[in-house]
Amino acid sequence: MAREFQRGHKAKISDLTAGTDLYVGVQIAAPGLTFDISCFGLDADERLSDDRYFVFFNQPKSPEESIQLLGAQSGDTESFRVTLDRIPANIQKLSFTATIDGAGQMSQVGPGHLRIVAGGEEVARYAFTGAEFSTERAVMLGDFYLKDVWRFAAVGQGFDGGLEALLRNFGGEVAEEEPAAPQQQAAAPGFAPPPQAVAPPAFGAPAAPAPAPAFGAPPAPPAPAPPAPPVQPVHAQPTMVAPLAPAPVPPPAPAPPTPTPPPYGQPAAPYGQPQQPQYGQVPGQAPAPYPGHTPPPGTPYGQPAPAPYGQPAPYGQQPGMPAQGMAPQGVPQGMPATGAGLAAALAPYKETATGARWTPQNQQLMRVDLAMGGAPVLARQGSMVMYQGKVDFGYKGAGFAGRIVGNATGQEMQLMRCTGRGQVFLAENGAHLHPIELQGDGICVSAENVLAFDESLQYEVRRIEGHGIPGGALFTMQFQGSGTVVVKTHGVPVVLPVTPTTFADCNAVVAWSSASQVVLSSQVRLRRNAYPGHSGETVNLQFRGAPGNFIVVQPYEV
C-alpha cells in the first residue's frame, strides 16, 4: 500500500522500498493550460552546477542515464526513471518541478500527484490541489536528496516567475532565444514518436512544392505590377520653404522668490528685497524669543532654540521637542512624520513566510501553517497568541490512565488540538522556541519544555533508573515518528555530542537523542553528609552512546 505524504513530510527511501530503480510519475492538469515537467540535478550547495543534469523535454536524460524522461504514460502527465545507485557523487539532490507554459496560475490546477513506483508497486504518493497555491507559475513538487542515505520530501513550494525563476533559484542561467535557421529542422529524440505522419521529401528535392521549370525553357515573364493609384493633391496652395528645425524658444524667466512674512509686529521689507535679520541674529536662523537673547551653542542651524532653563515650554509643546507645526530635524518639509519612516521602522518585524509548515518568526514566536500537511497540531493550553484563517481549538484529554501516569511522573501535559486551514502563532512567557524535525528518529524532552508538536508523532513517558534520589528514578517524554516538536528553553541552549564523559545537571538538561543511554549519577555520600553544607551538585545525568547522539542544555536550572 502506498504511503500518503503531505506537504513538508519526509522519509527515507529505504523505508519505502528496498529497490533503487524507481519510477516517478507526475500528474498535473488544468483547463486550457500546458505544463513543462522537469528534473534538476543539484550539487551539495543545491545549485545546478552541471547543465547536463537539467532533464527536460529538450534534454531527456543525464549523461550516464541515471535520470531519464519517459513521457506521459499510465495516467501520468510526465514520468521519469531514476536509478539511485547510478547517480554520480556530485549530484546530491533531484528536484522535480512543474511550470506553466504561457499565462496562467497554479491555483487553476485540479487534483494532481507525484508518485513513486518500485518493482511495479506504488510505494509513495504526494497528492496536491490548486487550493494549495495562488499566483505561482512554477512549483517544486518533490525532492530526492542525499543525507547519509537517499530520502524523499514532499515540497509543494511555488514561484511566481515560472521556469526562469526556477533556473535562477538553482543558480542556472537563462539563455536568450535565438531565431532558428529557416531550412533547419530540430531532430526529435530517438525514443519519441516522429513529429509528423507524412514522409519527408527526398534528399535533394527542393523545399518549394511548385515543380521546377523545364531544362532550357525561357523563364516565365514576371507578372505586371498593378498601376499605382494617382496621388491626390492635399491642397492647392504652393508649399512654403522653411527650415526644418524650429526656432529656439528662450527659457522662461525664473519667478521671483516669495517673500517671507516678517515676524509679528515687525515692518515688512520692500518687495524684491530679502528680509533683513535683526540685530545680533545670524542670517537664516529663527529670531530670538526676546531682544538680546542668542541661541545656546549646539542649536541646529535654522531651528528655534529651546526654552530657557527654568522656563516652561510653550502651550501644547513638549520639552525638547520641536515647536508645533514644524517637522523634526532630518524630515523634509511637507512630509508627515509617520510616512515612510513608520514603514521602515516596522519592516524588521513583519511576518516571515518561508513556505514551511513550522516557521520561527523570532526567537520567542512560532508560526504553524495548518493547511500544510493537513494533520492537527497539539499545543500547550493558552499558548496561542494570534491566528489567521479558519482554525478550531479543542480540548485534548489524556484519558484516565494518562492523567494517573502524568500525575505520578510529573510529565502531564495540558494540551489543546488545533485544526483547520490557517496559521497559528504560539508563544509562552518569552521562552526561546526551537522546532526539531524528526524523520523516523526519536528525542527525549521533559514535558515542561514542550510547547507544541504534530499529532502524528508518538509520545510516551520514559523512566530513567537511578540510585540515591527520592523515588529511585527520573521521568521524561519520548517523541518518535515523522513530524516536528517545538522545544522551549530559558535563553539560548547549547548542543553537545555524547561521549563517555558527558555529564549534565538534571535541572538544566532540556533534551537528548533517544538512542543515548542515560545513567543517573549521584555524588551523595554518608561521609559528606556528616559535614555541614554541600556543593549543590549532588544529582547528575551521565550520557553514553554511539557517535551522533547529542544532548541539549539550557543556561538555566529549573
N, C-alpha and C positions, 0 to 999 in steps of 0.2 A: 504494500500500500504506500502511495506517495506521501511524503511528509509535506504538510502545508506550511508555507513561510509567509510571514507578514513583513511589511517594510521595516528594515532595521534588524531583522533576525539573521543570525549567522550560525554556521555549523561546519564541522569538519567533513570533508568529502568521504573520508574513511568511515564515518558514522552513517553515511547514506548508502555507500556501496563499496565493495572491495575492488571494483574494476577501475581502470584508468582510461579506457577508451569510451568516451562519453558522447552522447548526442544532446545538443542544446537546441531546443525549439522555441521560437518567439512567435506569438500570435497577437497582432495588434491591427486594428482596422477602425475606420471612421468614414461616414458617408462623404464622398467627394474628395477624400484626401489620399495621398500616396506617401508611403513611408520608405525610408532607406535604413536598413538594419545593418550594423557594422560591429566589429570586434577590434578593440585596441589592445595591443600587447605592450605593456608598460614595464619600465625598469624599476629598480628599488626605490627611486625617488618619484614614482608614479608619473613618469614622463615618457613620451613617445620618442625615445632616443634613436630608434631604428624604424624608418618609414616602411620597411618591408613587413612589419608586423601590424600594419593597419589593414585588416582584412575587410574588404567591402566588395561591391559589385564589379569594380574595375580592377581589383586585385584579390582574386578569390582564394588564395592560400598563402601561407607563410613559406619561407624558403625550404624548410625541412618537412613541410606539410603536417606539422603538428596541429595547425588550425586550418580548417577547410570550410569554405562556404558551399553548402549543398543545395540551396534553393528552397522553394516552397514545396512542402510535402506533409502528408499525414495531418492535415488540418492546421499546420503552422504557416504563418506568413513567410518566415525565413528560418533556416536551420543551419547548424554548424556541427562539425565533427571535431572534437577536442581530444587529443591524445596527451595526457598529462605527463607521462614518462618520457615523451619526446621533446617537450618544451625546453629550450636552452636555459642555462642557468641565469643569463642576464635578463630574462623575462620573469618578473615576479608577480605580475597581475594581468588578468584578462578582464576587460570591461566591455560588456555587451550593451549597446546603445541603439536607440531608435530616434530618427529625426524626420520631420515633415518636409517633404519635397514641395516647396511652394508655400502659399499662405495657409494659415490655419493655426489651431491651438490644441494642445494635448488634452484640454478639458472636453474636447469633442469626441474622444475615442470611446468605444464601447468596452465591455469586459474583455480583457486580454490576459495573457500569462507568459511567463518564462518557465520552461520545464526542463528537467534533466532526466535523460533516459540512459540506463546502463543495462546491457545484455537483453534489450528488448522490453525492459520493465521500467516504468516511470518511478523514479525514486524521490523526486523533489519537484514542487510546483510553487511558484510565486504568482498569485493572481492579483490583478490591479484593475482599476476602472478610471475613467476620466474625472470622476469626482475627487480623486487624489491630487489633481493638477489644476492649473488655472491657465495662464497665458504662455506657458512654456511651449517651445517649438522643438526641443530636443530633450531626451530623458535618458539617464543611465539606469538600466533596468536591474542588472545584477553583475556581480564580480566573482571571479575565481582569483584568490590571492594566496600567496605562499607565506605562511607564518609558521615555521618549523615543519608544517605539513600543509597540503593544499586544502583550502577552505572555500565555502560559498557564502555570499552575503547578498540578501535582497536589498537593493539600494533605493530605487524609485525617486531619484533626485533629478530635477529638471533644470533646463537653461532656456532663457528667452531668446537667445541669439541663434539657435539652431546648430547645424553642423559646424559652422565657423566658430561659434563659442565653444563647442566641444573640443575642437582642434587646439584652440588657444589654451583651454584649461589643461590639456595634456601636453602642452609645450610644442605642438606641431605648428607648421607654417602653412598659411593658406595661399596657394599658388594662384596667380592671375590666369584667367581663362584665355587661351589663345584661339583665334579663328582656325577652324580645320581647313585642310587643303581641299580645293573643290573636287579633285579627281580621286582623293584617297579615302578609303572606307576602312573604319576600325575593324579589326578582326575580332570575332566573338570568341569567348573561352572555349577550349576544346570540349568540355563536358556539357556546354549549353546547347540548346537547340538552335538551328540556323535562324537568322533574323527574318528571313523571307522564304516563301514557299516556291517561288519561281526560280529557275536555274539562272545563274549569272551569264552574261554574254561571253561568247567565245573569245579566246585570247587574241588580241589584235583587232577585234571588231571595234568600230567607232562607238562612242558613247551615245551619239545622237541617233534617234530612231529612224530618221529620214535616210533613204538609200543614197549612196554616193553617185555622182554623175558618171555617165559612160566615158570610157577612155577616149580621148581625142575630141570629144564633143565640146563645142564652144560653151563657155559659161553662160548661164542664163542672165539676161539683162536685168539689172535691178529694177524693182518696181518704181514707177514715177512717184515722186513725193507730191502730196496734195498741195495745191497752191495756197500760199499764206493769205489769210484774210486781210483786206486793206485796213490800214491804220486810220482810225477816226481821229480827226483833229480835236484836241482838247479845247482850245479856244481860238478865236480868230485874231487876237491881238499879237503883235510881234513880241518875242521874248527879249527881256532886258538883260544885258550882260552885266553881271555884278560879281564881286569877289565872293569866293566860297566861304571864307572864314568870317564870322560875324565880327562886328566892331567891338573892341573891348569896352566892357562896362566898368566905370570906376567904382571901387568899393564904397559902400555907404559909410558915411561919417559916423564915428562912434558916438553913442548917446552920452550926453553929459551925466556925470555921476549924480545920483540922488543925494541931495544934501541931508546930512544927519541932523535931526532936530536938536536944538540946544537943550541943555538942562532947564528944568522948570525955573522960571524967574530970570533966565539969562537972555540977553538980546541975541537975535539971530544974525549970522554972518551974511554979508551981501551975497546975492545969487552968483554962483560960479566960483566962490572962494571957499576954501575949507574952513571949518570951524577952528578958531584959534584955541589952543589949550590954555587953561587957567594958569595963573602964576604958580610955579612950583610943580606943575603936573607934567609928567612925561607924555609926549605925543603918542596917541593910540591907547593910552591907559585910561581906565574909568576914573571920573572925577572923585576927589576926596569927599568923604561924608560931611566934612565940615572944614571951613577955611583953616589953612595952616597944617592940616593933617597929611602926612605922607604914608603910603602903604608900607608895612613892615617888609624887611628882606625875606625873599622866598615866595612872595606872592606871584602867581603866574602872570605873564605879560598879558595885559588886556582884561584880566579878571578882577572883580571887585575885592577889596581887602576884607578880611573877616572883622567882626565887631570887636571893638577894643576890649581888653581884658576887664572883666567885671561888668561889662555892659551886655544886656540881653540881646539876642538876635532879633531882627525884625519879625513882626507878627506873621505866623504861618511858615517860618523858615527854621529848619533845624540847625543847631550849631555845627559848624564845619561843613555844611552843605551849601551849594551854590544858590543864589537867590532864585525865587520863584520865577518861572518863565525863561530861565537861562539853561542851556544844555550843559551837562557835565563836561569837564575838560577831556578832550580827545574824541567827543561825539560831534559829528558835523551838525551845523545849524539846520533846522527843519526836519531832522530825523528823530522819530520817537525813541526814547531811551530803551524801550522794550522791543526793538525791532530785531535786526539780525543778531544782536548781542545775546538776546534771550535764547534763540535757537542754537547758537553756538555753545552757550553755557549748558544747555540740556542735551546736546548731541552725545556726550560720553555716556549718558545714562539711558539711551534708547534701548528698546527691546532687541535682544540678539536672537536671530533665527538662523540656524545652521542646516536645517533640513533633517536633523536627527530627532529621535524620539525624546531623549533627555538632553537638555541644553542648559548649562550654568549661565545665569545672567550676570552674576558676580560671585564673590566667594561665599555669600550668605543667602543667595536666592537661586532656586532651581525651577526650571520650566519643563513640564512634561506635556507632550502632544498626544492626546488620547486617540486622535484619528490615525496615527501611525502605529501599526501593529494590531490595533483593534482590541487588545487584551486589557482588562481593567488594571488599575493601579491601587495598591494598598498603601495608605499613608497614615502617619500618626494623627490621631484625632486633634483637630484645631490647628493643624499645620498649614492649611490653605490661607493664603493672604490675598489672592485675586484669581479670577478665572475668566476666560473668554469662550464664547460659544455655548452650546447646549451640553451641560455637564450635570450629572446626578451624583449626589453624595449619599451613601447609605452606611448603616452601622455594620461592622464586620465583627461578629461574635466568635469567640474561641471555643464555645461549647463548654459543657460542664467539666469534661476531663481536661480540656485546655486551661480552664481557669484554675483547677486544682493544681496542675503542674506548674502554671505560671506563678501562683502564689507561693508554692513550696520552693521554687528555684529562684525567684526574683526575676524571671525572664518573661513576665507577662507584658504583652504589647496591646495597648488600646488603639485599635485601627479603625479606619473608615475606607469604604470601597468607592473609588472614583471611576465612573463610567460615562460614556457619551462621545461626542465629537467636538473637542475643544482643547484649549490649553489651560492647564492648572499651574499656578505659581505656588511653590512650597517654601517655607522657611520656619525656623523656630529659634527665638531668643538670640538672633545674631550669630548662631553657630556656623562654623565653616562646613560647607557641604561638598561631598566628593562622590560622583557617580562611578560605580565599579561594575563593569560589564562582565558577566560570566558566560562562558561558552562551553558548557558542559562540565566545568570545574566547580570547585566549592570554596567558600570562605566562611570563617567563624567571626561573628560580630556580637558583642553584647547587645541585648535588646535596648539598653539605654542609648546606644549610639546609632540606632536605625531610625531614619526619618521616613523612607518610603521604599517600595520595591514592586517589581512586576508580579502580578498574581500567578504568572506561570512558573515562578520559582518554587521549589520545595524547601520548606524550613522546618526545623525541629530543635528541641533543646538537647544540648550535648553536655555530658558530665566530664569534668576534669578531676581525676583522682589525685589525692594528696594526703599527706600526714602532717600533723602539727597545726591544723587550723580548725576552727569550730565547724562541726558537721563532717569534716574529713574530705570535702570536695568543693569545687567551684563549678559554675554552670555558665554556658554561653549559647548563642543561637548559631546554628549552622545552616547556610543557604547553599543550594545546589541547583543545577539546571542551566537553562539559557534565558538570560534576562539581565536586568540591571537592578542593583540595590544601592541606595543613596545612604552613605555613612556620614554622620555629623561628628565634628571634633571641636574641642576648645583650642583655637589657634591653629597654626599650620603644622601638620604632623610630619613625621619622618618615617621613611620606609627602609627597613634594614633587612639584609639577607640572613637567613637562618644558618647558623653554624653551631657546632657542638658546645661553644662557649657563649651562646647568646642568652642573656637573662633580661627580663623586663619586669617592672613593678606591675603587679596585677591591677593596681588602681590607675595606671597610666596607659596600659596597652589597650588599643582600640579593636584591632582585628588581626587575623593571621590566616594564612592559607590552610585549608582543612587537611591537606596532606601532611602537615607538620605534626610531629609528636610532641605533646606538651606534658611536662613533668613539673609538679608543684614542689618548689624548693623552699624549705623553712629553715631559718637560722636561729630559731628559738632553742636555747639550751638551759638546762636546770641551773648550771653554774652561773650563767649570765643573769638569770632571774634573781639570783641571790643578791645582786648588786642593784642599787637604785638607778633607774634610768636605762635607756637603751637607744640604739641608733635610729629607730623608727623604720628600718628596712628589714622587717622580720619575715615577710612572705613575698617570694618572687616566683616567676614562671620561667622555667628553662625550656628552650625550644630546640628540637632536633629534627633533622630531616634531610632529604636529598637536595642537591643544588637546585635552585629555582624557587624554593619556598621563601616566604617573607613574613615579616610582622610590621604592623603599623602602630606607632607610639605617638601620643599627643603630648604637648608641653603643659600638661595639667593633670592633677590627680583628683579623681572623683572622691 
